[in-house]
Amino acid sequence: MKVIIEKGITYKVTGEKGSFTICEDNKGKVKMFQTCAVEVVEVTEMPKAKVYKKSTHESNANARYIAYEKKQLHDAKYSQGIYKNQ
C-alpha cells in the first residue's frame, strides 16, 4: 500500500490528478499534496487512528442531579417536616 507521511500523519494514496496526489487519512479526511514535494512510501498496513475517551463530566453531573431529586422525592413522601403533602 502506498502512503505519504506528512508531519507525523500517515495518508493513504487514493489517486493522482495532474501534478497532485490525492490522499486519505485513517479518519476519512481527504487531502491533496503536490507530487514533487512529497515522498511516496510503500507499507504493509496503515496505523490505526487514536481513540480519545469522551468526557463524562456532564453525564456524571446529570446522574448526580437525578439521584438527588429522586432522594428528595423519596424524603418528601415519608417526611412530615420539610414538605407538606397536598
C-alpha positions in Angstrom: 0.0 0.0 0.0 1.4 3.4 -0.9 1.3 6.1 1.7 2.6 9.6 2.4 3.9 10.5 5.9 3.4 14.3 6.5 4.1 15.8 9.9 3.6 12.5 11.7 0.2 11.7 10.0 0.0 8.8 7.5 -2.1 9.4 4.4 -3.1 6.5 2.1 -2.7 7.4 -1.6 -6.0 7.0 -3.4 -5.2 8.6 -6.8 -3.4 11.2 -8.8 -4.8 14.2 -10.7 -2.3 16.2 -12.7 0.7 17.1 -10.6 -1.2 16.4 -7.3 -1.6 13.2 -5.3 -4.9 12.6 -3.6 -4.7 11.0 -0.2 -6.9 10.0 2.6 -6.1 9.7 6.3 -7.3 6.9 8.6 -10.3 9.1 9.7 -11.5 9.5 6.1 -10.4 13.1 5.6 -9.1 13.7 2.0 -6.1 15.9 1.3 -4.1 16.7 -1.8 -0.3 17.1 -2.0 2.0 18.2 -4.8 3.7 15.0 -6.1 7.1 16.7 -6.4 7.0 18.0 -2.8 6.3 14.6 -1.0 7.8 11.2 -0.9 5.5 8.1 -1.5 6.4 5.2 0.7 5.3 1.5 0.5 4.0 0.0 3.7 2.2 -3.3 4.6 -0.6 -1.8 6.8 -2.0 1.6 7.9 -1.6 2.6 11.5 -4.9 2.8 13.5 -6.4 6.1 14.5 -6.1 7.3 18.1 -9.3 7.0 20.0 -9.8 9.5 22.7 -12.1 8.9 25.7 -15.2 11.2 25.8 -15.6 13.4 28.7 -18.1 12.0 31.2 -18.2 15.1 33.4 -21.6 16.3 32.1 -23.2 12.8 32.2 -22.0 12.3 35.8 -23.3 15.7 36.8 -26.7 14.8 35.3 -26.8 11.5 37.0 -26.0 13.0 40.4 -28.7 15.6 39.9 -31.3 13.0 39.0 -30.2 10.9 42.0 -30.5 13.9 44.3 -34.0 14.7 43.0 -35.1 11.1 43.5 -33.9 11.2 47.0 -35.7 14.5 47.7 -39.0 13.0 46.4 -38.5 9.9 48.5 -37.8 12.0 51.6 -40.9 14.1 50.8 -43.1 11.1 50.6 -42.1 9.8 54.0 -41.4 13.0 56.0 -43.7 15.4 57.6 -41.4 18.4 58.3 -39.9 19.7 55.1 -42.6 19.1 52.5 -46.3 19.2 53.1 -48.5 16.6 51.4 -51.4 18.0 49.4 
